[in-house]
Amino acid sequence: MPTAVVAPPGPLSPHRVLYLHGGGYLVGSSASHRPLLAGLAHATGSAVLAPHYRLAPEHPFPAALDDAYAAWTALRAAGIPARHIAVAGDSAGGGLTMSLLLRLRAAGEDLPGSIGLISPWLDLSCTADALTRNVASDAMLDPSWLPDAVADYAGPHTGAPELLPLDADLAGLPPLHVVAGADEILVDDADTLVERARAAGTPVTYERAPGMWHAFPTLAGLLAEADASLRTLGPALRADCLR
């Protein structure tokens, strides 16, 4: 599977970041996310690996999840301990990150050392209140696009446990570091995950950025708030993986 590797100059930290890009499971690539990948690589001091997982509608669920799992398995086969790998993603990539985490746990495998979620899309029912409450304030994402994306990606599998992270047992997970825009249409997904994970005893940090829209850190290099967010997220992922 083609995988982009983005790394800062100089000696690298021994941990690695597996990054799953967003795009509604339909679009996106390491090219569309290169500024974010570069910012995260500098912030973590490590290599960030972004697999070009298969996209719907040509490749519906579970193709993307199978590819994410294959990328994880390749890192492990290369000798990198699970605790030294952070898995992160934005939007649909955040949902895919949680799906991978649930698959690993269900299989009894070692879990990543840290999880980073940027504006994660976790509720595929498309019924959250913020979809209408924040429709006028989200400069990035139009809620009318989401149901078609769900149909193309999940199809008849919307009830699969790996697609229902908000209904999962969130106890015993690695530390979660969540970033969302307070004015985005998917902020309810982040709010709910953070609330339930904390109630389950999982360590969580949450940046709920005022005035920000969906997946604003993808504008790294252009937006000061995006750069600041990555400068916070990166060291948190690194610290977890190097404990």
Salt bridges, closest charged atoms under 4 A:
ASP66 OD1 - ARG103 NH1 2.87
ASP67 OD2 - ARG54 NE 2.98
ASP90 OD1 - HIS33 NE2 3.10
ASP110 OD2 - ARG76 NH2 3.60
ASP129 OD2 - ARG133 NH1 2.56
GLU162 OE2 - ARG103 NE 3.04
ASP167 OD1 - ARG196 NH1 3.98
GLU184 OE1 - HIS214 ND1 2.75
ASP188 OD1 - ARG133 NH2 3.01
ASP191 OD1 - ARG208 NE 2.96
ASP240 OD2 - HIS177 NE2 2.57
ASP240 OD1 - ARG243 NH1 2.71
